[in-house]
């Protein structure tokens, strides 16, 4: 099928390349000329496993191309809106200017029988504000939310765990067209849920709200564990065996970040308040507050372990991306911890396998280096992103290069006993300090 993807950021670039990889003829359109130039040369604007290969293959096959000209979308029969919906400046609500702009620019090029497919995460009620303009051109509007996990985005696009179509009542034509787009996934047993616009819009934000709540719940338990002598990791294992709860997303630590969960729960809260139902999701404000407190707790823990002050102490911060297998530092707890420690006068040396460039663009005041440079002579080591290379560090070998063997495990991803046995003072969130330095 001939497809256009409007917006070539994280979502759009992955969506365009993935659809081309299963045989569709795809054009990606974005106003950022530098981004389009890079994509046209097969260079990914983000770090995402498998994406560079899909870009190169798609361009070489002729099934994938990119443009800054919206008129190039006129030959497509389906048009995916995949632009960002960032948090509004100075408010919790979503900024819909990119979505509104994409519709305004696309609508004049629509022809009868076209299908416009919203992928962007939007507040409930957004689709109905655009349906009249789309239908006036004889086209159809569907809302088809994305459920991508950074680090697994290509897999989640080609083989999603569910497909949700929000359509106008009785629009079987639009459903048929989307089924053709996703034929490969459907044949591989991805379930399809056909519903109305409002439900489709709510699916993504409610899913993110639930996941954020689960993470903040276990972090709230970590706060209790720290003052009672309990071990939050064993607690999570125990309650996770209850299949009504499950173990996933019960990893206590520095909390969630990235471009989705934080902004989505704030936008959801703001929209509920606009609808006069703010009390229904008022708990999300506490979910957000718990999450932000964990960043403060990591800094407090480093300070406590260094005798009450981090001033002029060298602190190795291992990790800057908000999660491993990503270079995304949007609302990253790891980068926030580095900035806070630096602001307290610590000699921070921060490192990450992929996110240094993005971090430097936001916070050039920080010192960045390799893992070896960060560890050399460190007074404390803080693991803030659970990259495999940090989880696999040899505590005995690292002991030889630091000044003081103190490690703060802000993700509870290290083997506490192994580090203590190697002579380290180990501190994890929601766990008791293990002192192997005696």
Secondary structure, 3 states (H helix, E strand, C coil): CEEEEECCCHHHHHHHHHHHHCCCEEEEECCCHHHHHHHHCCCCCCCCCCHHHHHHHHHHHCCEEEECCHHHHCCCCEEEECCCCCECCCCCCECCHHHHHHHHHHHCCCCCCCEEEECCCCCCCCHHHCHHHHHCCCCEEEECCCCCCCCCHHHHHHCCCCEEEEECCCCHHHHHHHHHHCHHHHHCCCCEEEECHHHHHHHHHHHHHHHHHHHHHHHHHHHHHHHHCCCHHHHHHHHHCCCCCCCCCCCCCCCCCCCCHHHHHHHHHHHHHHCCCHHHHCHHHHHHHHHHHHHHHHHHHHHHHCCCCCCCCEEEEECCCCCCCCCCCCCCHHHHHHHHHHHCCCEEEEECCCCHHHHHHHCCCCEECCHHHHHCCCCEEEECCCCHHHHCCCHHHHHCCCCCCEEEECCCCCCHHHHHHCCCEEEECCCCCEECCC
